[in-house]
Amino acid sequence: MPAPDIVELDSIDRFTELIDVRSPAEFADDCLPRARNFPVLNDAERAEVGTLYVQVSPLAARKRGAVLVARNIARHIEEAFAGRPAQWQPLVYCWRGGQRSRAMAIVLGEVGWRVAVLRGGYKGYRRRVIDEIGRLPAQLRYVVICGETGSAKSRLLAALAAQGAQVLDLEGLARHRGSILGDIPLAPQPSQRGFETLLHASLRGLDPAAPVFVESESRKIGNVQVPEGLIAAMRASTCVRVSAPLEARVQHLLVEYRRFVDDPAALGVRIDLLGDRYPRELLERWKSAVHAGQAAQFVAEILQRHYDPAYRRSMERNFPGLAASGVVALATLSDDELEEAARTLIRSYAIEPASA
């Protein structure tokens, strides 16, 4: 029975499908782009084999593992792979390109499919991600969109992208808006590794010859950290400040966070998270305003008292170029106004809009 072909990372695009045979927990933490999970050992089985290895013997672990792996591969072929055509070309990987991926590849190869194993497995891919997210940020030229909370920076980025500009949407990759209300319903944040994999794919797709628009961010977005190299590159870059009246920002936030306005109890839980910064009397007053249907009053006050001062301190400390930056003055934060602002920024930084 011949050994399966071993291929390098640079060859993965020629394969029809990427098969990750690691356990579901390993896959959920992070995986290669395009990969699908067909584990040869599930989480409980992997733990069982590991326990046998330590407490009984390596031979006992291998025998039990062989039974489980063979059973799972058979099930995948019978159920998931039954309809794959003769020309199917899967690339299989596990943690290091070892026993788990070889076992799957050997059986698939015996069926007749042109299968290969990724050299180094996920671990080799992870090394590349770490290396390149350390190097790539310094090769790009950024235009950092700054602006107080509620000034629709994310919507402006979307308008820029829609008109052909290069955009790095860090909050989109992190699936979090970066505040105590920032989690996105039904979209849990990726793990740190998963975030870095998404970031790596985005960075690799950017053209160093053209500016990259990105929103000013702190080091942490929800539960994930922005790599130090990217933070440093952004903070040394050109800034554009978006300004908008308080009333427009309040109305924008009431729409963006409608689910909290409609659920005062849930919003109250988030307000309580500020208990180490503000007196209990103030927090209770804010919660009472929300329960009384005065959400606009609460939003205006928390912007003026909490978010705006924090923003000014952060910008002064981390973005020295902001003082000399251009200003995009917005009045209503309407879609039309944001689209016009995007067109202005595109013209200012010599990016040709995408053809209609």
PyMOL commands that set and color helices and strands:
alter all, ss='L'
color gray80, all
select helices_A, chain A and resi 9-14+24-29+43-55+58-79+99-111+121-139+153-162+170-174+192-204+228-235+246-256+258-261+264-272+280-291+295-318+320-324+335-348
alter helices_A, ss='H'
color red, helices_A
select strands_A, chain A and resi 5-7+17-20+35-37+90-93+116-118+142-147+166-168+212-215+220-221+224-225+238-243+326-329
alter strands_A, ss='S'
color yellow, strands_A
deselect
rebuild
show_as cartoon
